[in-house]
Amino acid sequence: MKNNCQDCEGLGYFTDVISTGLSNPNDPYHEPHTERCDTCQMFDDDQKAHEHLMATSWSYAIKEHIKTGLESPTPYKVIPYKNGIGIKKIEFIKPIKSPSYSQPATRHAWRVFLYLALQPVVVPR
């Protein structure tokens, strides 16, 4: 599916593009992303170029899956095979338990803290 375009070397897309001159700091184009080549226009839009790259490049697909897994509401780790072709395993990352305020020891510590914090301060003269 290559062409004779000199800009993209016949691929039809560019990878790891970072856009500049954007006014919105939350714009997703600040992050490295895939864009189609506007010279040869082999793909209809950037999304089609991204989908093509995900379907044809294991290294790119695994990198995207790792990024998605770490940003997920339920984070997970993607472990590829050693040769980089395929996904060997997916492990869910266990969340770190935050201290519960309903546990007896923590509840007692909070009571002591509040008791001391609410005591009047006596300043010697």
JOJOSUL-V69582 format. One record per pair of residues at least 12 apart in sequence whose C-alpha atoms are under 6 Angstrom apart, sorted by the first residue. I is the first residue (numbers start at 1). J is the second residue. D is the distance in whole Angstrom. If there is no record, write none. Layout:
BEGIN
[[I/J/D] [I/J/D]]
END
This chain:
BEGIN
[[12/36/6] [12/37/5] [12/42/5] [13/35/6] [13/36/4] [13/37/5] [14/34/6] [14/35/5] [15/34/4] [16/32/4] [16/33/5] [16/34/6] [17/32/5] [17/33/5] [18/30/6] [18/31/6] [18/32/5] [34/50/6] [36/49/6] [58/85/6] [66/78/5] [75/93/6] [76/91/5] [76/92/4] [76/93/5] [77/90/6] [77/91/5] [78/90/5]]
END
